[in-house]
């Protein structure tokens, strides 16, 4: 079983000829539920703890009601206080779709669309069964008592996600280098520019690092009026700044041996990712979400609040830190708020 040892080269993917493109199934064993999180071993965490120098703590979660209107008709946050009279006691009840704010995308979230399969060969029928949605009254799919716990986000909670975080402040770098772009547009971030950003920060990228990219999407969204935010949420297609979808991007991420990745945008890659992926330099009509989540088992964090972290990194001129996250421990969970923090 591979952890921090030498991994196959990107050119050797997929590891098995009948597996989906770019996949590394079996690298961590046949029943693996952690994917690239396997690279976070005790030695990794000990090294990451050395990043704590000032003790400044920074929360990285956006509020759960950050979006004026969640996309794709997703259930909004509802928070109900329950007063337990005559005792002086309050409970509260919270309900929300895990995709409406800061989140870890788990391995059950976005499968290989063409092959209709998830990480490690898990099929849809092993995860969900039909029912009626409480959100819309329409047909939906639910986890049943006989379904497999494979790939549930609860597996991550046995140890949490702890390690050395690295912030590539792309927005700051782009502005400093005269590379302006529309924060609410579909700007594609190339790996050449990401590497140039890392070089400018003089930050070393190490095996098992947790990579964060600040695109500036939250800055752009916050600057919108309330009406503009609502119109943006209804726009079709969804338009997002993010990483360029290409074989070159996938290779850079694989070769970087990151244990997880994330950013401040609602999507990791530039959206729409299609069309164009099948053209020269594309990724064969596959999205980065498909390859990272299902090919490698690499968690993707979205809609993180990276603004205070960016300011503190700039103040210290240091772009690495100790990172910690404990997803919600829900058996069979698809995604979860990140419950994330950085310690400088």
C-alpha positions as CSV (number, residue, x, y, z in Angstrom):
1,X,0.0,0.0,0.0
2,X,1.4,3.4,-1.0
3,X,1.4,6.3,1.4
4,X,4.4,8.7,1.2
5,X,6.5,6.4,-0.9
6,X,7.2,6.8,-4.5
7,X,4.0,7.0,-6.5
8,X,3.5,5.9,-10.1
9,X,4.2,8.6,-12.7
10,X,1.3,10.5,-14.2
11,X,2.0,8.8,-17.5
12,X,1.3,5.4,-15.9
13,X,-2.3,6.3,-15.1
14,X,-4.7,4.6,-15.2
15,X,-3.1,1.9,-13.2
16,X,-5.3,-0.8,-14.8
17,X,-6.3,-0.7,-18.5
18,X,-10.0,-1.1,-17.8
19,X,-10.3,1.7,-15.2
20,X,-11.4,5.2,-16.1
21,X,-8.9,7.7,-17.5
22,X,-6.2,9.1,-15.1
23,X,-7.4,6.9,-12.2
24,X,-5.1,5.4,-9.6
25,X,-7.5,2.8,-8.2
26,X,-5.8,0.2,-5.9
27,X,-2.8,2.5,-5.0
28,X,-3.9,2.5,-1.4
29,X,-5.6,-0.9,-1.3
30,X,-8.8,-2.4,-2.8
31,X,-11.2,-1.1,-0.1
32,X,-9.7,2.3,0.4
33,X,-11.8,5.2,1.6
34,X,-9.2,7.9,2.1
35,X,-7.5,8.3,-1.2
36,X,-4.7,10.9,-1.1
37,X,-5.4,11.5,2.6
38,X,-3.3,8.4,3.0
39,X,-0.3,10.6,2.5
40,X,-0.9,12.3,5.8
41,X,1.0,10.1,8.2
42,X,2.2,10.9,11.8
43,X,5.5,12.2,10.5
44,X,3.6,14.6,8.2
45,X,1.7,16.1,11.1
46,X,4.8,16.4,13.2
47,X,6.5,18.4,10.4
48,X,3.4,20.5,9.9
49,X,3.3,21.4,13.6
50,X,6.7,23.2,13.0
51,X,4.7,25.7,10.9
52,X,3.2,27.1,14.2
53,X,5.4,30.1,15.0
54,X,3.1,33.0,16.1
55,X,0.1,31.0,17.3
56,X,-2.3,33.2,15.3
57,X,-5.5,31.2,14.5
58,X,-7.6,31.9,11.5
59,X,-11.0,30.4,10.8
60,X,-11.5,29.4,7.1
61,X,-15.3,28.7,7.0
62,X,-17.6,31.1,5.2
63,X,-21.0,31.5,7.0
64,X,-23.5,28.8,6.0
65,X,-25.9,31.4,4.7
66,X,-23.2,33.2,2.7
67,X,-25.0,32.7,-0.7
68,X,-28.0,34.9,-1.3
69,X,-29.6,31.9,-3.1
70,X,-27.9,28.5,-3.4
71,X,-27.5,27.2,-6.9
72,X,-29.2,24.2,-8.5
73,X,-32.3,24.7,-6.2
74,X,-30.4,23.4,-3.2
75,X,-32.0,23.5,0.3
76,X,-31.1,26.7,2.1
77,X,-30.0,26.9,5.7
78,X,-32.8,26.7,8.2
79,X,-31.9,27.4,11.8
80,X,-34.7,27.0,14.4
81,X,-34.3,27.8,18.1
82,X,-36.2,25.5,20.5
83,X,-37.0,27.0,23.9
84,X,-37.5,24.4,26.6
85,X,-39.9,26.2,28.9
86,X,-40.3,26.3,31.9
87,X,-36.5,25.5,32.1
88,X,-34.1,28.2,31.0
89,X,-32.8,26.0,28.2
90,X,-32.5,26.4,24.4
91,X,-31.9,23.7,21.8
92,X,-31.5,24.4,18.1
93,X,-32.3,22.5,14.9
94,X,-30.3,23.0,11.7
95,X,-31.0,21.8,8.2
96,X,-29.1,22.5,5.0
97,X,-27.7,21.1,1.8
98,X,-24.0,20.5,2.3
99,X,-23.2,22.2,-1.0
100,X,-24.5,25.7,-0.1
101,X,-21.4,27.1,1.6
102,X,-17.9,26.1,2.6
103,X,-17.6,22.3,2.0
104,X,-15.4,19.3,1.5
105,X,-16.6,17.4,-1.6
106,X,-16.4,13.8,-0.7
107,X,-15.9,10.8,-3.0
108,X,-19.7,10.2,-3.3
109,X,-20.4,13.7,-4.7
110,X,-19.4,13.9,-8.3
111,X,-18.6,10.6,-10.1
112,X,-17.1,9.7,-13.4
113,X,-20.1,10.9,-15.5
114,X,-19.5,8.7,-18.6
115,X,-18.7,5.6,-16.7
116,X,-21.3,6.2,-14.0
117,X,-18.9,5.1,-11.3
118,X,-17.2,6.5,-8.2
119,X,-13.7,6.1,-6.6
120,X,-12.5,2.6,-6.4
121,X,-15.2,1.3,-8.7
122,X,-18.1,1.9,-6.3
123,X,-21.4,2.0,-8.2
124,X,-24.3,4.4,-7.7
125,X,-26.6,1.4,-6.7
126,X,-24.2,0.8,-3.8
127,X,-24.8,4.2,-2.4
128,X,-28.4,5.4,-2.9
129,X,-31.9,4.2,-3.5
130,X,-35.0,6.0,-4.9
131,X,-37.5,8.0,-2.8
132,X,-39.2,11.3,-2.7
133,X,-37.4,14.6,-2.0
134,X,-38.4,16.5,1.1
135,X,-37.0,19.6,-0.6
136,X,-39.0,19.7,-3.9
137,X,-41.5,16.8,-3.6
138,X,-39.8,15.3,-6.7
139,X,-38.1,11.9,-7.1
140,X,-34.8,11.7,-5.2
141,X,-32.3,9.2,-4.0
142,X,-31.5,8.2,-0.4
143,X,-29.0,6.1,1.4
144,X,-30.8,2.9,2.6
145,X,-30.0,0.7,5.6
146,X,-28.5,-2.0,3.3
147,X,-26.3,0.4,1.4
148,X,-22.5,0.2,1.7
149,X,-20.7,2.7,3.9
150,X,-17.9,2.8,1.3
151,X,-16.6,6.3,0.5
152,X,-18.7,8.0,3.2
153,X,-17.1,11.2,4.5
154,X,-17.2,9.7,8.0
155,X,-14.1,7.7,7.2
156,X,-12.1,11.0,7.2
157,X,-13.3,11.8,10.7
158,X,-11.3,9.0,12.3
159,X,-8.2,11.1,12.2
160,X,-9.4,14.4,10.7
161,X,-7.5,16.3,8.1
162,X,-4.3,17.8,9.6
163,X,-1.2,18.9,7.9
164,X,0.9,21.6,6.3
165,X,-1.3,24.0,4.3
166,X,0.1,26.2,1.5
167,X,-1.7,29.2,0.1
168,X,-1.1,30.2,-3.5
169,X,-2.5,33.7,-3.5
170,X,-3.2,33.8,-7.2
171,X,-5.3,37.0,-6.9
172,X,-2.5,38.9,-5.2
173,X,0.1,37.6,-7.6
174,X,-2.1,38.3,-10.7
175,X,-2.7,41.9,-9.6
176,X,1.0,42.5,-8.8
177,X,1.8,41.2,-12.3
178,X,-0.8,43.2,-14.3
179,X,-2.9,40.1,-15.0
180,X,-6.3,41.5,-14.2
181,X,-9.4,39.4,-14.7
182,X,-13.2,39.3,-13.9
183,X,-13.6,37.8,-10.5
184,X,-17.1,36.7,-11.4
185,X,-16.1,35.5,-14.9
186,X,-14.8,32.2,-16.2
187,X,-11.1,33.0,-16.0
188,X,-8.9,29.9,-16.2
189,X,-5.9,29.7,-13.9
190,X,-3.0,28.0,-15.6
191,X,-0.5,25.8,-13.8
192,X,2.3,28.0,-15.3
193,X,0.8,30.9,-13.4
194,X,0.3,28.9,-10.3
195,X,3.9,27.8,-10.3
196,X,5.0,31.4,-10.9
197,X,2.9,32.4,-7.9
198,X,4.5,29.7,-5.8
199,X,8.0,30.9,-6.9
200,X,7.1,34.5,-6.1
201,X,6.0,33.5,-2.7
202,X,9.2,31.5,-2.3
203,X,7.1,28.6,-0.8
204,X,8.3,25.0,-1.1
205,X,5.6,22.5,-2.1
206,X,6.1,19.2,-0.2
207,X,4.7,15.7,-0.4
208,X,1.3,15.6,1.5
209,X,0.7,19.3,1.5
210,X,-2.8,20.6,1.5
211,X,-3.0,23.1,-1.4
212,X,-5.2,26.2,-1.3
213,X,-5.7,28.7,-4.2
214,X,-7.2,32.1,-3.7
215,X,-8.9,33.1,-6.9
216,X,-10.8,36.1,-5.5
217,X,-14.3,34.8,-6.1
218,X,-15.5,35.6,-2.7
219,X,-14.1,39.2,-3.1
220,X,-16.1,39.6,-6.3
221,X,-19.3,38.0,-4.8
222,X,-19.2,40.2,-1.7
223,X,-18.9,43.3,-3.9
224,X,-22.2,42.5,-5.7
225,X,-25.5,44.1,-4.7
226,X,-28.2,41.8,-3.3
227,X,-30.0,41.9,-6.6
228,X,-26.9,41.1,-8.5
229,X,-26.2,38.1,-6.2
230,X,-29.7,36.7,-6.9
231,X,-29.3,37.2,-10.6
232,X,-25.9,35.5,-10.5
233,X,-27.3,32.5,-8.8
234,X,-30.0,32.1,-11.5
235,X,-27.5,32.5,-14.4
236,X,-27.2,29.6,-16.8
237,X,-24.6,28.3,-17.3
238,X,-22.9,28.8,-14.0
239,X,-19.7,30.8,-14.5
240,X,-16.8,30.4,-12.1
241,X,-13.1,31.4,-12.0
242,X,-10.9,28.3,-11.3
243,X,-8.1,26.1,-12.5
244,X,-7.8,25.4,-16.1
245,X,-9.1,21.9,-17.0
246,X,-6.3,20.3,-18.9
247,X,-4.0,17.3,-18.8
248,X,-1.2,19.7,-17.9
249,X,-3.2,20.8,-14.8
250,X,-3.9,17.2,-13.8
251,X,-0.3,16.3,-14.2
252,X,0.9,19.2,-12.1
253,X,-1.5,18.3,-9.3
254,X,-0.5,14.6,-9.4
255,X,3.2,15.3,-9.5
256,X,2.8,17.7,-6.6
257,X,1.6,14.8,-4.4
258,X,-0.9,17.0,-2.5
259,X,-3.1,15.2,0.0
260,X,-6.1,17.6,-0.6
261,X,-6.8,20.8,-2.3
262,X,-9.3,23.7,-2.1
263,X,-10.1,27.3,-2.8
264,X,-12.5,30.2,-2.3
265,X,-14.6,29.5,-5.4
266,X,-17.8,27.3,-5.5
267,X,-15.8,25.1,-7.9
268,X,-12.2,24.0,-8.0
269,X,-11.9,24.3,-11.8
270,X,-12.9,27.0,-14.1
271,X,-16.6,26.7,-15.1
272,X,-18.0,25.9,-17.6
273,X,-15.3,23.3,-18.0
274,X,-16.8,22.1,-21.3
275,X,-16.6,22.5,-24.2
276,X,-13.0,22.6,-25.1
277,X,-11.7,19.8,-23.0
278,X,-11.6,17.5,-25.9
279,X,-9.5,19.9,-28.0
280,X,-5.7,19.9,-28.1
281,X,-4.4,20.5,-24.6
282,X,-7.7,19.3,-23.1
283,X,-8.4,16.4,-20.7
284,X,-10.4,14.2,-23.0
285,X,-13.8,15.6,-22.0
286,X,-13.3,14.8,-18.3
287,X,-13.6,17.4,-15.6
288,X,-11.0,17.8,-12.8
289,X,-13.7,17.0,-10.3
290,X,-14.1,13.6,-11.9
291,X,-10.3,12.8,-12.0
292,X,-9.4,14.2,-8.5
293,X,-12.4,12.9,-6.5
294,X,-12.9,9.6,-8.3
295,X,-9.6,8.8,-10.0
296,X,-7.3,9.7,-7.1
297,X,-9.5,10.1,-4.1
298,X,-8.4,13.7,-3.5
299,X,-10.7,15.8,-1.4
300,X,-11.7,19.2,-2.8
301,X,-12.6,22.1,-0.5
302,X,-14.8,24.9,-1.9
303,X,-16.0,28.3,-0.8
304,X,-13.4,28.7,1.9
305,X,-12.8,32.1,3.5
306,X,-9.2,32.8,2.6
307,X,-9.3,36.6,3.1
308,X,-7.9,36.9,6.6
309,X,-5.4,34.1,5.8
310,X,-4.2,36.0,2.8
311,X,-3.7,39.2,4.8
312,X,-1.8,37.3,7.6
313,X,0.4,35.5,5.1
314,X,1.2,38.7,3.4
315,X,2.0,40.4,6.7
316,X,4.4,37.6,7.7
317,X,5.6,37.0,4.1
318,X,5.0,33.3,4.8
319,X,2.6,31.2,2.8
320,X,2.6,27.9,4.7
321,X,0.8,27.1,7.9
322,X,-0.6,24.4,10.1
323,X,-4.0,23.4,8.8
324,X,-6.8,21.5,10.6
325,X,-10.2,20.3,9.6
326,X,-12.8,17.9,11.1
327,X,-15.7,17.2,8.8
328,X,-19.1,16.4,10.2
329,X,-19.1,12.7,11.3
330,X,-22.2,11.5,9.4
331,X,-22.0,7.9,8.2
332,X,-22.3,7.8,4.5
333,X,-22.0,11.6,4.1
334,X,-21.5,13.0,0.7
335,X,-20.0,16.3,1.7
336,X,-19.5,18.4,4.8
337,X,-18.7,21.9,6.1
338,X,-15.0,22.1,6.4
339,X,-14.8,23.2,10.0
340,X,-11.4,24.3,9.1
341,X,-8.7,26.6,10.5
342,X,-5.1,27.7,10.0
343,X,-2.5,28.3,12.7
344,X,0.4,30.5,11.7
